[in-house]
Every structure is written in C-alpha cells, then in structure tokens.
Amino acid sequence: MINPLRKAKLMWHCRRGMLELDLILIRFAESYLDTMTEKQVDTFDELLGCTDPELFSWLMGHAKPVDKELLEIVEFIKLHDKPGQVGHLR
C-alpha cells in the first residue's frame, strides 16, 4: 500500500501542462496507485519526471522510451486508457 503523502505528491505531479496528459495520468493513478508495488510506484514517479513532450509522444505511440521499466509502464498506461481493456503490471 502506498504512503498517503507519497500518493498525494504523485497525484499532484499528474497535473501537467497539457489537458490530454492530465486526463490520462490522473485516471491511471486513481485506478492503480493503491495496488502497485513500491518498484512500480518508483517507476511511475520517474515517468512523471519526464517532460510533457516526451510523455505525450510516448503515450500517443509516436515514440517509445529507451528505459525498459518506463516502456513497460507507458505500455500499461496506454492499454489501461483504452475503454474496455484491462491489463496487468508485472
């Protein structure tokens, strides 16, 4: 279970400069933060440290992050954001 203070910090960092990113990241965080492992939360935190153009490009499928763990969470977020599909983080 994620520490409530850390969860609040991550939720705040889901607020970006682009509405599209806000919607995707906040929906994901609200749905999955409570069930993620500490390592997955660390990776999500690292993802939130990336720039908006990088995140947008990755989440829209225009490019992929080089880092394997970032790629895994980006792919999971993309899968989660499609209505009617359910995925699982490893």
Backbone as a printed PyTorch tensor [residue, N CA C, xyz], in Angstrom:
tensor([[[  0.8520,  -1.1910,   0.0000],
         [  0.0000,   0.0000,   0.0000],
         [  0.8880,   1.2410,   0.0000]],

        [[  0.5360,   2.1770,  -0.8220],
         [  1.3300,   3.4010,  -0.9510],
         [  1.0670,   4.3490,   0.2170]],

        [[  2.1090,   5.0140,   0.6430],
         [  2.0130,   6.0120,   1.6950],
         [  1.0960,   7.1450,   1.2080]],

        [[  0.1240,   7.5760,   2.0180],
         [ -0.8190,   8.6200,   1.5850],
         [ -0.1420,   9.9280,   1.1620]],

        [[  0.9410,  10.2920,   1.8340],
         [  1.6510,  11.5160,   1.4750],
         [  2.3090,  11.3780,   0.1010]],

        [[  2.9120,  10.2140,  -0.1510],
         [  3.5280,   9.9810,  -1.4580],
         [  2.4560,   9.9380,  -2.5490]],

        [[  1.3240,   9.3230,  -2.2370],
         [  0.2360,   9.2660,  -3.2120],
         [ -0.2240,  10.6800,  -3.5780]],

        [[ -0.3840,  11.5220,  -2.5710],
         [ -0.8180,  12.9020,  -2.8250],
         [  0.2000,  13.6370,  -3.6960]],

        [[  1.4870,  13.4220,  -3.4240],
         [  2.5510,  14.0520,  -4.2220],
         [  2.4740,  13.5860,  -5.6740]],

        [[  2.3170,  12.2820,  -5.8710],
         [  2.2410,  11.7460,  -7.2280],
         [  0.9960,  12.2470,  -7.9550]],

        [[ -0.1220,  12.2950,  -7.2450],
         [ -1.3510,  12.8060,  -7.8640],
         [ -1.1510,  14.2630,  -8.3050]],

        [[ -0.4630,  15.0410,  -7.4820],
         [ -0.1920,  16.4310,  -7.8400],
         [  0.6750,  16.4900,  -9.0970]],

        [[  1.6780,  15.6140,  -9.1810],
         [  2.5800,  15.6190, -10.3350],
         [  1.9190,  15.0700, -11.6030]],

        [[  0.7590,  14.4480, -11.4600],
         [ -0.0020,  14.0180, -12.6400],
         [ -0.6110,  15.2180, -13.3550]],

        [[ -0.6880,  16.3370, -12.6650],
         [ -1.2000,  17.5740, -13.2700],
         [ -0.0850,  18.1610, -14.1180]],

        [[ -0.3070,  18.1970, -15.4020],
         [  0.7240,  18.6200, -16.3390],
         [  0.3190,  19.9270, -17.0100]],

        [[  1.0430,  20.3030, -18.0290],
         [  0.6990,  21.4960, -18.7900],
         [ -0.2230,  21.1970, -19.9580]],

        [[ -0.5600,  19.9140, -20.1320],
         [ -1.4220,  19.5000, -21.2520],
         [ -2.6290,  18.7450, -20.6970]],

        [[ -3.8030,  19.1670, -21.0690],
         [ -5.0250,  18.5330, -20.5890],
         [ -5.0490,  17.0430, -20.9100]],

        [[ -4.5950,  16.6680, -22.0990],
         [ -4.6040,  15.2580, -22.5000],
         [ -3.7890,  14.4120, -21.5310]],

        [[ -2.6250,  14.9140, -21.1440],
         [ -1.7850,  14.1850, -20.1910],
         [ -2.4340,  14.1420, -18.8170]],

        [[ -3.0220,  15.2590, -18.3940],
         [ -3.7230,  15.2820, -17.1060],
         [ -4.7510,  14.1590, -17.0410]],

        [[ -5.5750,  14.0770, -18.0580],
         [ -6.6550,  13.0900, -18.0620],
         [ -6.1180,  11.6620, -18.0190]],

        [[ -5.1360,  11.3640, -18.8460],
         [ -4.5850,  10.0090, -18.9070],
         [ -3.9030,   9.6430, -17.5950]],

        [[ -3.0260,  10.5140, -17.1080],
         [ -2.2300,  10.1940, -15.9210],
         [ -3.0690,  10.1590, -14.6500]],

        [[ -4.0030,  11.0810, -14.5090],
         [ -4.8470,  11.0960, -13.3060],
         [ -5.7510,   9.8680, -13.2740]],

        [[ -6.3500,   9.5180, -14.4060],
         [ -7.1890,   8.3010, -14.4490],
         [ -6.3730,   7.0770, -14.0630]],

        [[ -5.1660,   6.9730, -14.6110],
         [ -4.3030,   5.8360, -14.3050],
         [ -3.9600,   5.8080, -12.8150]],

        [[ -3.5160,   6.9330, -12.2870],
         [ -3.1100,   6.9910, -10.8830],
         [ -4.2720,   6.6590,  -9.9490]],

        [[ -5.4420,   7.1960, -10.2310],
         [ -6.6110,   6.9110,  -9.3900],
         [ -6.9700,   5.4300,  -9.4130]],

        [[ -6.7710,   4.7890, -10.5410],
         [ -7.1430,   3.3790, -10.6890],
         [ -6.0990,   2.4130, -10.1470]],

        [[ -4.8180,   2.7700, -10.2230],
         [ -3.7710,   1.7760,  -9.9840],
         [ -2.7700,   2.0670,  -8.8750]],

        [[ -2.6080,   3.3000,  -8.4350],
         [ -1.5730,   3.5920,  -7.4420],
         [ -1.6890,   2.7330,  -6.1890]],

        [[ -2.8890,   2.5070,  -5.7200],
         [ -3.0740,   1.7510,  -4.4760],
         [ -2.6900,   0.2810,  -4.5990]],

        [[ -2.6170,  -0.2410,  -5.8040],
         [ -2.3190,  -1.6670,  -5.9780],
         [ -0.9230,  -1.9220,  -6.5510]],

        [[ -0.1830,  -0.8680,  -6.8340],
         [  1.1440,  -1.0170,  -7.4290],
         [  2.1860,  -1.3550,  -6.3640]],

        [[  3.2160,  -2.0980,  -6.7810],
         [  4.3330,  -2.3860,  -5.8850],
         [  5.1610,  -1.1150,  -5.7070]],

        [[  6.0450,  -1.1340,  -4.7150],
         [  6.9050,   0.0260,  -4.4800],
         [  7.7800,   0.3100,  -5.7030]],

        [[  8.2780,  -0.7330,  -6.3320],
         [  9.1120,  -0.5680,  -7.5330],
         [  8.3000,   0.0580,  -8.6700]],

        [[  7.0650,  -0.3700,  -8.8400],
         [  6.2060,   0.2010,  -9.8790],
         [  5.8990,   1.6690,  -9.5900]],

        [[  5.6680,   1.9810,  -8.3160],
         [  5.4170,   3.3740,  -7.9320],
         [  6.6590,   4.2170,  -8.2040]],

        [[  7.8410,   3.6650,  -7.8930],
         [  9.0900,   4.3800,  -8.1800],
         [  9.2180,   4.6610,  -9.6790]],

        [[  8.8760,   3.6780, -10.4970],
         [  8.9490,   3.8540, -11.9510],
         [  7.9430,   4.9020, -12.4170]],

        [[  6.7350,   4.8710, -11.8530],
         [  5.7260,   5.8750, -12.2020],
         [  6.2140,   7.2690, -11.8080]],

        [[  6.8400,   7.3760, -10.6430],
         [  7.4060,   8.6430, -10.1880],
         [  8.4810,   9.1200, -11.1670]],

        [[  9.3240,   8.2000, -11.6140],
         [ 10.3520,   8.5340, -12.6070],
         [  9.7040,   9.0120, -13.9120]],

        [[  8.6320,   8.3440, -14.3130],
         [  7.9110,   8.7310, -15.5250],
         [  7.3930,  10.1610, -15.4100]],

        [[  6.8640,  10.4990, -14.2420],
         [  6.3210,  11.8420, -14.0400],
         [  7.4060,  12.9150, -14.0610]],

        [[  8.6650,  12.5060, -13.9230],
         [  9.7730,  13.4450, -14.0110],
         [ 10.1760,  13.7710, -15.4410]],

        [[  9.5880,  13.0810, -16.3940],
         [  9.8930,  13.3210, -17.8090],
         [  9.1320,  14.5550, -18.2980]],

        [[  9.5730,  15.0880, -19.4160],
         [  8.9380,  16.2990, -19.9500],
         [  7.5780,  15.9820, -20.5810]],

        [[  6.7410,  16.9980, -20.6680],
         [  5.4330,  16.8180, -21.3010],
         [  5.5500,  16.3380, -22.7490]],

        [[  6.4460,  16.9260, -23.5590],
         [  6.5580,  16.4260, -24.9360],
         [  6.9590,  14.9470, -25.0060]],

        [[  7.8580,  14.5090, -24.1050],
         [  8.2340,  13.0910, -24.0790],
         [  7.0270,  12.2270, -23.7240]],

        [[  6.3520,  12.5940, -22.6400],
         [  5.1860,  11.8180, -22.1980],
         [  4.1210,  11.7540, -23.2860]],

        [[  3.8280,  12.8810, -23.8910],
         [  2.8010,  12.9170, -24.9290],
         [  3.1890,  12.0100, -26.0900]],

        [[  4.4210,  12.1050, -26.5210],
         [  4.9030,  11.2850, -27.6330],
         [  4.8180,   9.7990, -27.3000]],

        [[  5.2150,   9.4250, -26.0980],
         [  5.1710,   8.0190, -25.6850],
         [  3.7350,   7.5190, -25.5580]],

        [[  2.8940,   8.3090, -24.8880],
         [  1.5250,   7.8570, -24.6260],
         [  0.6490,   7.8650, -25.8780]],

        [[  1.0200,   8.6720, -26.8660],
         [  0.2930,   8.6790, -28.1370],
         [  0.8530,   7.6510, -29.1140]],

        [[  1.9480,   6.9930, -28.7360],
         [  2.5220,   5.9480, -29.5720],
         [  3.4260,   6.4470, -30.6850]],

        [[  3.8580,   7.7050, -30.6080],
         [  4.7440,   8.2600, -31.6340],
         [  6.1960,   7.8600, -31.4180]],

        [[  6.5390,   7.5260, -30.1870],
         [  7.9010,   7.1220, -29.8280],
         [  7.8010,   6.2110, -28.6110]],

        [[  8.9270,   5.6010, -28.2440],
         [  8.9720,   4.7240, -27.0710],
         [ 10.1500,   5.1260, -26.1960]],

        [[  9.9650,   5.0530, -24.8740],
         [ 11.1090,   5.3250, -24.0030],
         [ 12.1600,   4.2260, -24.1660]],

        [[ 13.4160,   4.5960, -24.0120],
         [ 14.5090,   3.6320, -24.1300],
         [ 14.5510,   2.7210, -22.9000]],

        [[ 14.3040,   3.2950, -21.7280],
         [ 14.3450,   2.5420, -20.4780],
         [ 13.2500,   1.4740, -20.4630]],

        [[ 13.6230,   0.2350, -20.1730],
         [ 12.6900,  -0.8970, -20.2020],
         [ 11.5350,  -0.7280, -19.2080]],

        [[ 11.8430,  -0.2720, -17.9980],
         [ 10.7960,  -0.1130, -16.9870],
         [  9.8290,   1.0100, -17.3540]],

        [[ 10.3630,   2.1050, -17.8910],
         [  9.4810,   3.1840, -18.3440],
         [  8.6110,   2.7080, -19.4990]],

        [[  9.2100,   1.9420, -20.4020],
         [  8.4470,   1.4040, -21.5330],
         [  7.3000,   0.5300, -21.0370]],

        [[  7.5750,  -0.3110, -20.0360],
         [  6.5360,  -1.2010, -19.5140],
         [  5.3690,  -0.4160, -18.9230]],

        [[  5.6590,   0.6070, -18.1470],
         [  4.5620,   1.3570, -17.5330],
         [  3.8340,   2.2120, -18.5650]],

        [[  4.5570,   2.7440, -19.5480],
         [  3.9070,   3.5000, -20.6260],
         [  2.9490,   2.5890, -21.3900]],

        [[  3.4020,   1.3870, -21.7210],
         [  2.5420,   0.4400, -22.4440],
         [  1.3230,   0.0680, -21.6080]],

        [[  1.5130,  -0.1080, -20.3120],
         [  0.3840,  -0.4410, -19.4440],
         [ -0.6020,   0.7210, -19.3610]],

        [[ -0.0990,   1.9400, -19.2460],
         [ -0.9830,   3.1100, -19.2040],
         [ -1.7780,   3.2050, -20.4990]],

        [[ -1.1110,   3.0000, -21.6290],
         [ -1.8070,   3.0460, -22.9190],
         [ -2.8850,   1.9670, -22.9940]],

        [[ -2.5830,   0.7860, -22.5190],
         [ -3.5560,  -0.3030, -22.5170],
         [ -4.7280,   0.0460, -21.6060]],

        [[ -4.4270,   0.5830, -20.4450],
         [ -5.4520,   0.9600, -19.4700],
         [ -6.3600,   2.0570, -20.0110]],

        [[ -5.8070,   2.9670, -20.7830],
         [ -6.5680,   4.1310, -21.2310],
         [ -7.5290,   3.8290, -22.3750]],

        [[ -7.4710,   2.6240, -22.9240],
         [ -8.4070,   2.2510, -23.9830],
         [ -9.6570,   1.6550, -23.3360]],

        [[-10.8110,   2.2330, -23.5760],
         [-12.0460,   1.7310, -22.9650],
         [-12.2590,   0.2490, -23.2500]],

        [[-12.6400,  -0.4750, -22.2010],
         [-12.9730,  -1.8850, -22.3610],
         [-11.8030,  -2.8400, -22.2750]],

        [[-10.5830,  -2.3300, -22.0970],
         [ -9.4280,  -3.2170, -21.9970],
         [ -8.8500,  -3.1640, -20.5970]],

        [[ -8.4010,  -4.3060, -20.1310],
         [ -7.7870,  -4.3870, -18.8150],
         [ -6.4370,  -5.0660, -18.9640]],

        [[ -5.4260,  -4.5410, -18.3080],
         [ -4.0960,  -5.1430, -18.3410],
         [ -3.5590,  -5.2860, -16.9360]],

        [[ -2.3900,  -5.8600, -16.8230],
         [ -1.7820,  -6.0570, -15.5080],
         [ -0.3050,  -5.7240, -15.5680]],

        [[  0.1600,  -4.9550, -14.5830],
         [  1.5970,  -4.7220, -14.4550],
         [  2.2280,  -5.9850, -13.9060]],

        [[  3.4370,  -6.2860, -14.3450],
         [  4.1380,  -7.4720, -13.8320],
         [  4.7050,  -7.2140, -12.4790]]])
